[in-house]
Amino acid sequence: MTGTGEPDAERLARVFLTRVVEPGDEVGGRWVRERGVLEVARRLREGGEPLPGVTARRWEGLLARAAGAGPERDLETAEAAGVRFVCPGDTEWPGPLDDLGDGRPLGLWVRGRPSLRMWALRSVAVVGARACTEYGAHMATVLAAGLAERGWVVVSGGAYGVDGAAHRGALGAGGATVAVLACGVDRPYPRGHTELINRVAAQGLVVGELPPGEHPTPSRFILRNRVIAALTRGTVVVEAAYRSGSLVTARAAQRLGRHTMGVPGPATSGLSAGVHELLRGEAELVTDAAEVVELVGDIGDLAPVRRGPVLPRDLLAPGARRVLAALPARRAAGAREVARGAGTTPDDAIARLYELRALGYVERLGDGWKLTRQAVVSVRGGRSPR
């Protein structure tokens, strides 16, 4: 079942395990894979000999958690908060999460109306420093808005800094965004982002592995990042120091074969040092949403070719450009001098000079030719005149 009517035994067992086993616990994931979720739940409820792979002390801790677990109560609390429980086998379960192997979530608590599976098919993670600069906040906002305008779902962690800017950018563009939390989705964290996370839930989705009421811990933040990486087609890092948690997301994305991207910043900024280290490896440099979509999108989703402004002299024929460049900036020159500088014959140089005069680039001065005043800056491009 998918959250309506009476829950089946396996669903209840998974809800029970989200209260007992920590997110990303690969030992617990191996138990579920090898013995089945019902058997693992039964052993934890009844106690006895530890399951393989844990110490006696750890087993006692798991049993203590199991004694206080109430899956029916958790489901009732979730329903009252507008939260549903989605687990493997449900039509809403995102298949990419299965790439996590034994570290795959036992299930996800989801707040919001859209289908998580459908949104994950076309999603990009935008993550970065909590204590970001104005540049980082600006880039995250613009990237997320651009992605949302192109029909992509922006996934982030709901934290201060880059995460919050990414969510706001997507929301401001009227687009889709998902916040993956390291706590119960009924208790937004950080508290200062309660209003933002409620807006995300109203317009998008708020997702987490932990049951209602659970609080975040440092390890839960780190483990949450693997879900962000697995859920999306690629991860963009906007500002990150060497020890930033967003680099954990990027490295998880690399291990999973997802695209990893970084937005460059000042070489002198410690908040860009981690991004630059990624870019020295296998990450791709991106500067806007079009470049992100070119990597994660379908064939033909190409970013526009980048080039500087087209100047009037760019439209001249190559021979005319060479003659124009051969003219001194501050004095007149004869046709033979110009021809030598342009590497052509005097007759050809004279023909080009008359052509350039008609276009307003040069003027006749006695037996010589000189650049017009308005042509000097255009031709020299700011170089010192000779």
N, C-alpha and C positions, 0 to 999 in steps of 0.2 A: 504494500500500500504506500501511498505518497503523502500521508499526513491527514487524510479524511477518514472518518469512521474509526473502528477499533483497530489499533496497531497490531500487526502480527508479531509472533514471538521473536523473529530475527531482528525486526526493527527495534523492539524493546531491548533486545540484547545489545544492539549497537548503541542505543541511547545510554544504556547502563555503562558500557565501556567508555563512552566519552567522559563520564564522571570519574572513572577509575584510572584509565591509562592516559598518560600525557600525550599531547599531539606529537606526531612524528616518531613515536617509540617503535623502532623497527623490530625489537624483540616481541612486543605485543602484536605487531603486524604479522610477524612470522607465525605466532600462535594461531591467529585468526586464519591465515592461509593454510596451515597444516592441519589444524584440528576443527576449524569451523567456529563461527562466532558464538553459536549456542553452547558448545562444549567449553569454550574459554570462559564465557559468562558463568556457566554452572560451576566450574572449578573455583572461580573467584568468590562466588557466593558461599560455596560449601567449605572452602579452605582445604586443609590436608596438605599433602606433599606439594612443594613448589613446582610450577611448570619450569621446563628447562630454560637456562639462560639468565636466571636471576639469583641473587644471594638470598639467604634466609631472611635477612633484615629487610631487603627490598620487598620480598614476598609478604612479609608482615605489614609493610606499609600499604601495599596494594589491597590486602584483605581489610585493613582499617578503612580505606576509602570505600571499598565495596559494601561494607556494613552500613555506611551512611547514604548510599546511593538509592534513589527512588525514581526510576525511569518514567513511571506513570505521572508522578508529580512534576518532573521536568517537562514532559509533554504538555501538561495542563498549563504550567506557567508560560511556556512558549506560545501556546495557542492564545492565551490572554494578551500576550504582547504582540500578536500578529506575526509570530515566527513559526516557520515550518522546519521539519527535519528531513533532509534529503540524503539518501545513502546509495551506495553502489547497487545497481539493479533497477533503480528508479528511472523513469523516462527523463527526469530533469538532471540526472547525474552527469557531470561533464567528463567525457571519456579521457581527455588529456591528463586528468589527475591520476589515472591508473599508471602513468609513466613513473610515478614515485615508488612503485614496487611495494615493499613492506612498509615504507614510510607513508603510504597513501592514507588520507584521513579515513577514520572509521565512518564518518558521516559529516555533514555540514548543516549548521543551523543557518537558515536563510530568512532574511527580513526584506520584504519588497515583493512586488507582483510579477515582474518579468521572469522568464525562464532562464535559469542560470546556465543550463546546457547551451541554449541558443546564443546567449550573449558571449559565452566563452569562445565560440567559434570565430568570432571577429573582435578580438580584444588585444589590447596592448597595455603593459604595465609601465607606469611613469612613477619613478621613485627617486629619492635623494635625501639630502641632509635635512635634519630637523631645524638646525640653526642656520638656515640658508641665507644668502645675501639677497638684496633686491634683484640682482641679476638672475639668481637661481629661481626666485619666485616668479619673476616675469617670464623666463623661458618655460617653466613648467606650466604656467597658465596658458601661454600662447600655444605650446605644443598640444596640450590637452584640448583646447578649444578647436584647434585645427583638425585634430583626429576626430573629435565629435562631429564636426561639420562634414567630415568625409564618411560618416556612418560607422566609425569604430568606437568600441566600448573602452573607456579609460579605467584601468584597475590600479588601485593604490592602497595604502595602509591606513588612511584616516589620521595620520599623525600630523603634528605641527610641521611647518616648513614646506618642503616640496610636495609632500603628499597632499596637504590641504590645498595648496595652490593648484595642483592637478585636478582635484575634485571640483574646485570652484570654477576652473576654466571650462570643464566639461558641462557643468550645470549651467554656467552663464551662456554657453552656446546652445542651450536647449538639448544637449546630448545625453548619452548614457554613461553612467559611471558605477563602479563597484568598489566598496570599501571592505577589505579583508581585515578583520580585527583579531587581536590576540587576547580576547576576553569574550564574555558572553555578549551576544549581539543585542540583548535587552538593556545593557548598561554601557552606553557609549563611552569610549576612552580615546583620547584624553577628555576630561570633563569640559575643558574650554572649547571643545569641538562638538559638544552635544547638539547644538543647533545645526551645524554643518552635517553631521552624520544623520540626523533626522531628515534633513533635506535630501541626502543621498538615498535614504530608505524610501522617501516619497516619490522620487524621480527615477531611482535605480534600484540597487541591491546592497544590502549589508550582510556580510557572510563571516562565519567563524566556526572553528572546530569545537570550541568549548561550550558546555551547556549553560543555561541561563544562570546569571548571578556570578559567574566565575570572573576572577580578576586577572589582570595581566602580570607577568613576571618577565625579567630579562630573557630567560631562555624561551619563553613562549613567543616573544617578539621575534627572536631569531628563527624559530621553527615555523612561525607564520609565513615567513618570507618564501619558503619553498612552495607554499600553496599559490602565492602570487605568481611565482615563476612558472609553475606547471600549468596554471589556469590559462595563461596567455600565449600568444604567438611569439611575443618578444618582449624584452625589458629595456626601457630607456632609463639611464641614470643621469640625473641633472644635479650636479654638485655632490661630491662625496669625499670625505677625508679618507686617509688610508684605513682607518678602523671603522668606517661607516657600515651600519647594518644593511644599507642598500647594496653594498658590494656583495653581501651574502646572497641577496636576491639575484644579482647578475651572475654570480658563479654557479648558482643553482640552475639558472636558465641555460648556461653554457653546458653543464653536465647533462641536461635534458635535451640538448640539441635545439634549443630555441635561439632565436636571434638575440644578440646582446649589443646594445647601442649606448653611446655616451655623447653628451653635449659638452664640447670643450669650454674651458673658461680661462681666465688669466693664468699664465704660468707661475705667477707669484702668489697665487691664492692656495692656501692649504685646503680649502674646501673643494678645489678642483683636482687636487693631487691624486685622489683615488680614481677619478674618472680618467685622468690622463694615463694612469697605469693600466687601466682596462684597455684604453685605445692603443697602447703599445703592444698589447696582446692580440686577441682575436675579436675584440669588439669593433663595431663599425661607428665611424663618426657621423653624427646627424646634427642638423641645425634647425630643422623645421619639420612640420607634420608630413609634408610631401616626401621628404627623404625617408622618414620612418615607414610610410606606406609603401614606398618603392621596395623596401626590404621584406616587410611582412605580408604585403598584399599579393594579389594575383598577377599573373603575367600581363604586362601592359600597363600596370600602375606605376608609371615612370615619373620621377620628379622632373620639373622643367630644367633645361640646360641653363647653367648659371653663366652670365657674361656681363661685362661692364656696359655702360651706355654706348650707343652708336653715335660717334661724332661725325660731323659733315665730311671731314677728310677721309673717313673710313669708306665713303662711297666713291671716292676717286679711283680711277684706273691705276694699277700699280706703277706704270711709267710716270703718270702725272704726280703721284705721291712722292716718287724719288726726286723728281725735279723740284717739287715744292720743298722737300727736306734739304735740298742742296743750296737753297737761297739763304744768305746771311740774314740775321735778324735786324741788324742796325745799319746796314748800308746796302747800296745797290751793287749788282754784279752783272758782268757781261754774259752773253749767251755761252761763250767758250768756257768760262769759269764754271758756270752752272752745269754745262754738259760734262766737264771733268768730274765734278762732284757727284753727278747722277749716274755716271758710267754710261753715257750715251753720246750720240753725235750732236754737233751744234744745230743742224737742221731739225733734228727731233726735239732738241731742247727748246728751240724757238717755237715750234708747233705747240708743244706742251704749255709754254709760257702764255701764248695767246689764249689757249683754252682756259688756263687758270685765271687770266685777266677777266675773261667773260664771266667767270664764276665769282669774281670779287676777291680772289686770294692775292693777286699781285697787281702792280701798276708799273707803267713804263716811266723811266726817269732818264731822259737823254738817250744815251746808247745802252743804258743798263736797265735792269729789272730789280724791283724791290717789293718785299712783302707789304701788303696793306696793314694798317695798324690793328684792325680787328682780327687779322689772320695770325699775328705773332703768337699769341697765347695758344691758339688752337694748334698751330704747327709744332711749337716747341714743347707743349705739354708741361710747362712749368720749369723746363730746363734753363739754365743760365744762358743768356744770349751770347753769341760769339761775335 
